[in-house]
Amino acid sequence: MLVRLEARLRALGVQCHRAAPPKGRPAPELAAEVAWLAGQVKATGATILIGRSFGGRICARYAAAHGARCVVLLGFPVRPPKRPRPLDEAALAALRCPTLIVQGSKDELGPLRVLRPLCAKNPRLTLHVLDGAGHSFGKHERAALDVAAGWISQYKASR
């Protein structure tokens, strides 16, 4: 999904970095993953970050601490059942760059009852809900990519 979105954006002349970190058990507070992303951003010079699920958590934490031009989070797993993630919620609250969250209405890992109030408190966050989509987007994947590519293109054009 991220590879397809990155290819679409490159065709539009937009350089971005998709956060697809190495596999393995996450480090405490995702410190190693955020450091990994910092190295990737430095190497590529990309200031537009795109993350899907776990990669989105890393993008949000990185951008909250270091900034970014803009961020797109696809299926943000802010609060899986019985597993609160206060540091992820804090990262969303701390974001100061334009950020799009594309979330399925049936995503149990990132429930809208949690995301909507967080987005209402931070004017930099835009929540786009895909009705009927779950965490993996499934048949709604193309719609998610269309929303993300359109938002980034519009953002780029307005700058």
N, C-alpha and C positions, 0 to 999 in steps of 0.2 A: 504494500500500500504506500509506504513512504518513498520507495524507489519510483513508483509511478508519479507521485506528486512532485518529487524533486525533478523528474524529467519534464513534466509539464511546465514547471516554473522556469527551468533553464531555457526552454523553448521561448518563453516570454522575456528572457533576458534578466531573470531574477536569480541571483546567487543566494543559496540558502544552505543550511546544514541540517541534515536529518540526524537526529540523535538515535542511533541504534548501537547501544553500548555492547561490549563483549558480554557473553553469557556468564552466568555464575551467580553465586549467592551475593545479594547486595551488601555493601559495606554499611556499618553503622552510620545513620543519618545521611546515607548516600554520598559521603565525602569523597570516596575514591571515584565514583561515577561522575560527580560534578568536576573533579580535577581532570578526569579523562576528557570531558566535554570542553573544558577550558583549553586544553591542549589542542583539541580538534578545531575549535573556533580560532585560536591563534594561528594554526597552520593554514587554514582556508581563508581567513579574513571575513568569513560570513557573519553577518549580524542579524540575519533572519533565521530563527530556530524553529524546527518542526519536530514534534515528538508524538509518538503514539504510545499510549498506555504507560508502561514503565519509563520509556524514553521521554514522555511528557513530564513525568515527575522530575526527571533530571533537568530538563529544559527550564521548568518553572523555578527550580531551586537555583540553577545557574543564573538565570535572568534576574531573579530577585536580589541576588548578591552582587552580580557584575554588570547587569544591564544587557540590553539587546535592542535592536531597532524595532523588532516585533517578534511575536511568538505565536505559533499555532499548536494547540494541544488537541489531539484526536483521541477521544475516549479516555478522558482523564480519570484515573481510579482514585479519587480523592478520599473515599471512605467505604471500602469493602465491608460487607456484613460482619459485624462484631470485631472490626479491626480499624478503629479510628486512626487517622493519620494527621495529627495536629500540625506537624511540620509542613506537610503539603498544603494544608489550609492556610498556614502562616505565609507560605511562599506565594500563594495566589493573592493574599491580602497585600503583600509587599511589592508586587509587580508594578512598575512604573512605566512600562512600555505597552503599547497597544497589544492586546492578547486576545486571540480568538479561541474559544473552546467549542469544539464540535462534539456533541454528546448525543448518544441514542436515548430515546425516552425510556427504553427498557434496560438500560445499563445498570446492573445491580452493583457494580464496582464503583460507580460514580453517580450516586442517586441525585436526581434533580432537586429533591428536598434539601440537599446539602449545597449543591452548586448555585442554585438560584439566589439564596441569601448572600453567599460569598460574592457573587457577581454584582449584586445590588449595592454592596458596600464599597466596591472598587470600580470607579468609572472607566478604568482602562481595560476592564474585562468585558468581552462580548460573548454571550452564550448563544449558540445556534443549536437547536434541538431537532434531531431527525426522528420524526414520529415512527415508532415501531422498531427502531434499530436497537440492537443490543451492543455489548461491549466490542464485539468483533466487526460490527457494522453489517456483515453478510451481504445481502442483496442491496443494501444501502451504501455500500462502499463508494460507488461512483458518485452518488449524491454528496457524500462527505468530501471527496476530492474536488468536486465542482465548487462547493462552498468555500473550501480552503483556498483553492487557486483563485477564485473570484475575489475573495477578501484581500489576499495578498496583492493581487493585481491592482485593485482599487486603492489599497493603501499606498502602493508604490506610485501610482499615478497622482495621488494627492500630495506627494512630497516633492 
